[in-house]
């Protein structure tokens, strides 16, 4: 019995999971559809929030309903019958969210949109139940309405994918889509703030990306200090220590210490003069 050929999505997932080894060995040969899939980054661009989509309950509403102008949004483009990659991205996101200090529905929202026009609200509801169940099992269920799963019609799906720079390619031979693995971090008003790539998303990357997308409105004072010391590195596609930030923080600490020391000695001198005058 002949083994079934690997799908384009499966091959793409394998390639992504082995990305660190690419310099040491030739990457696996990908089907043409997988080679055409990708992302054209458009940071700072706004998505069209007037586009209508149907949620898991069968209710149609514009995307604007999912942006409240206060909380940033983690957006995933996935299709609900994807055999490999979409599930890996969602599981990786859930794992990172579970380790995040922020709570879904309070400091941020999440949104999943299927880019396959054949997906139905019923399929969206099933995928949402499974995803939220995984998040709840890890102790971070969050608000039940804070992560909708949507479906849409071809014109709206093409428009949203175009706004995000997301390129998925349908492979008729396997009846599957080749597509990139990424999470889009959007500002509270629907602008693209950051692209996080891969199938694993660290709590630090999510935390800093949400803080950046909210322009410091999400999180604590410590988070804002942390943002000063870390920067997004386009080469590694991760947040990393920012030397200049640490130096500025250290300089600020030294300056504060010097000012406090001068104030202390000034106060001692004033007290000494006061005591001498009293005598």
C-alpha positions in Angstrom: 0.0 0.0 0.0 1.5 3.3 -1.1 1.9 5.9 1.7 -0.2 9.1 1.1 1.9 12.1 0.0 2.7 14.8 2.5 0.5 17.8 2.2 1.9 21.2 1.4 0.9 22.4 4.8 2.6 19.5 6.5 5.8 20.0 4.5 5.7 23.7 5.4 5.3 22.9 9.1 8.3 20.5 9.0 10.4 23.2 7.3 9.4 25.8 9.9 10.1 23.4 12.8 13.6 22.7 11.4 14.4 26.3 10.6 17.5 26.5 12.9 19.1 23.6 10.9 18.7 25.3 7.6 22.3 26.6 7.5 23.7 23.1 8.1 21.5 21.1 5.7 19.5 21.7 2.5 15.9 22.5 3.3 13.3 20.0 2.2 11.9 20.4 -1.3 8.5 22.2 -1.0 5.6 22.0 -3.5 5.1 25.0 -5.7 2.1 26.1 -3.6 4.2 26.1 -0.4 6.9 28.2 -2.1 4.3 30.8 -3.1 2.9 31.2 0.4 4.3 33.9 2.6 3.8 37.2 4.3 4.5 40.7 2.9 4.9 42.7 6.1 3.0 46.0 6.3 3.6 47.3 9.8 1.6 50.4 10.7 -1.0 49.7 8.1 -4.7 49.5 9.1 -6.9 46.6 8.3 -10.4 47.4 6.9 -12.5 46.9 10.1 -15.7 47.6 8.1 -15.4 44.1 6.4 -18.3 41.8 7.6 -17.6 38.3 8.9 -19.8 35.6 10.5 -19.0 34.4 13.9 -19.3 30.9 15.4 -22.9 31.6 16.4 -23.9 32.5 12.8 -24.1 36.2 13.5 -22.6 38.6 10.9 -20.9 41.8 12.0 -18.0 44.0 10.9 -14.6 43.4 12.2 -14.8 46.7 14.1 -17.0 44.9 16.6 -13.9 43.0 17.8 -11.7 46.2 18.3 -12.7 48.3 21.3 -10.1 51.0 21.0 -8.6 50.0 24.3 -7.2 46.5 24.2 -4.8 45.1 21.5 -5.8 42.0 19.5 -3.9 38.8 18.7 -5.1 37.7 15.3 -4.6 34.3 13.7 -5.6 33.4 10.1 -6.3 29.7 10.0 -8.6 27.3 8.3 -10.5 24.9 10.5 -9.9 21.6 8.7 -6.2 22.2 8.4 -4.5 18.9 9.2 -1.2 20.3 10.7 0.0 23.9 10.6 -3.0 25.8 11.8 -3.4 23.5 14.8 0.3 23.9 15.6 0.0 27.7 15.5 -3.1 27.8 17.7 -1.6 25.3 20.2 1.6 27.4 20.3 -0.3 30.5 20.9 -2.4 28.9 23.7 0.8 27.7 25.3 2.3 31.2 25.3 -0.9 32.8 26.5 -1.1 30.4 29.4 2.3 31.6 30.7 1.4 35.2 30.1 0.7 37.5 33.1 -2.1 39.2 31.2 -5.6 37.8 31.1 -7.6 37.3 27.9 -10.5 39.7 27.8 -8.9 42.0 30.4 -5.6 43.3 29.0 -6.1 41.9 25.4 -8.4 40.1 23.0 -7.8 37.4 20.5 -9.4 36.7 17.1 -9.3 33.8 14.6 -10.5 34.1 11.0 -10.7 31.2 8.6 -9.3 32.1 5.2 -11.1 29.1 3.6 -14.5 30.3 2.3 -15.9 26.8 2.7 -15.6 26.8 6.5 -18.9 27.2 8.3 -19.9 28.7 11.6 -20.3 25.2 12.9 -16.7 24.4 12.1 -15.7 27.7 13.7 -17.6 26.7 16.9 -15.9 23.3 17.1 -12.5 24.8 16.7 -13.2 27.5 19.2 -14.4 25.0 21.8 -11.3 22.9 21.4 -9.0 25.9 21.6 -10.7 27.5 24.6 -10.8 24.1 26.3 -7.0 23.8 25.9 -6.5 27.3 27.3 -8.9 26.6 30.3 -7.0 23.4 31.0 -3.9 25.4 31.4 -5.6 27.7 33.9 -6.1 30.8 31.7 -9.6 30.5 30.4 -10.3 34.3 30.3 -13.5 35.9 29.3 -15.6 33.5 27.1 -16.4 36.2 24.5 -12.9 37.5 24.2 -11.7 35.1 21.4 -14.3 34.8 18.6 -13.7 32.4 15.6 -15.0 33.8 12.3 -15.8 32.7 8.8 -16.2 34.9 5.7 -17.0 35.2 2.0 -14.2 35.2 -0.6 -14.2 39.0 -1.3 -13.8 39.9 2.4 -11.3 37.1 3.0 -9.1 38.4 0.1 -9.4 41.9 1.4 -8.4 41.0 4.9 -5.5 38.8 3.8 -4.3 41.6 1.5 -4.4 44.1 4.3 -2.3 41.8 6.4 0.1 40.9 3.6 -0.9 37.2 4.1 -0.5 34.9 1.1 -2.1 31.4 1.3 -2.2 29.2 -1.8 -4.8 26.5 -2.5 -3.4 23.1 -3.7 -6.1 21.4 -5.7 -4.2 18.1 -5.7 -4.3 17.8 -1.9 -7.4 20.0 -1.3 -5.4 21.9 1.2 -3.8 25.3 1.6 -0.1 26.2 1.9 0.2 29.1 4.2 2.7 30.8 6.6 2.7 30.3 10.4 2.3 33.6 12.2 0.3 35.6 14.7 -0.6 39.2 13.9 -0.5 41.7 16.8 -2.9 44.6 16.1 -3.4 47.8 17.9 -6.8 48.5 19.6 -7.9 50.5 16.5 -6.9 47.7 14.1 -3.4 48.7 12.9 -0.7 46.1 12.3 1.9 46.5 15.1 3.9 43.3 15.0 4.2 39.9 13.2 5.2 37.0 15.4 6.3 34.0 13.3 6.5 30.2 13.9 4.6 27.7 15.9 5.9 28.6 19.4 5.3 32.0 21.0 7.0 32.8 24.3 5.3 34.7 27.0 7.9 37.4 26.8 7.4 37.9 23.1 3.6 38.1 23.6 3.9 40.4 26.6 6.2 42.8 24.8 4.2 42.7 21.6 1.0 43.5 23.4 2.6 46.2 25.4 4.0 47.7 22.2 0.7 47.5 20.4 -1.1 49.2 23.2 1.5 52.0 23.3 2.1 51.3 27.0 -1.5 51.3 28.0 -1.5 47.6 28.9 0.5 46.3 31.8 2.3 47.6 34.9 5.0 50.2 35.4 7.5 47.3 35.5 6.3 46.2 32.0 7.0 49.7 30.7 10.5 49.6 32.1 10.9 46.1 30.5 9.9 47.6 27.2 12.7 50.1 27.5 15.2 47.3 27.8 14.0 45.0 25.0 13.6 45.6 21.3 12.2 43.5 18.5 15.0 42.0 16.3 13.8 41.6 12.7 16.6 39.1 12.0 15.7 36.6 14.8 12.0 37.7 14.7 12.1 37.8 18.5 12.4 40.4 21.2 15.8 40.6 22.8 17.8 42.7 25.3 18.4 46.2 24.1 21.9 47.4 25.4 21.1 51.1 25.0 18.0 50.6 27.0 19.9 48.9 29.9 22.5 51.7 29.8 19.8 54.4 29.9 18.1 52.6 32.8 21.5 52.3 34.6 22.3 55.9 34.0 18.9 56.9 35.3 19.5 54.8 38.4 22.9 56.4 39.0 21.5 59.9 38.5 18.7 59.2 41.0 21.3 57.9 43.5 23.5 61.0 43.1 20.6 63.4 43.4 19.4 61.5 46.5 22.9 61.6 48.0 23.3 65.4 47.3 19.9 66.0 48.8 20.9 64.0 51.9 24.1 65.9 52.4 22.3 69.2 51.8 19.7 68.3 54.4 22.5 67.4 56.9 24.3 70.7 56.2 21.1 72.6 56.7 20.3 70.8 59.9 23.9 71.4 61.2 23.7 75.1 60.5 20.3 75.3 62.2 21.7 73.6 65.3 24.7 75.9 65.4 22.4 78.9 65.1 20.3 77.6 68.0 23.4 77.5 70.2 
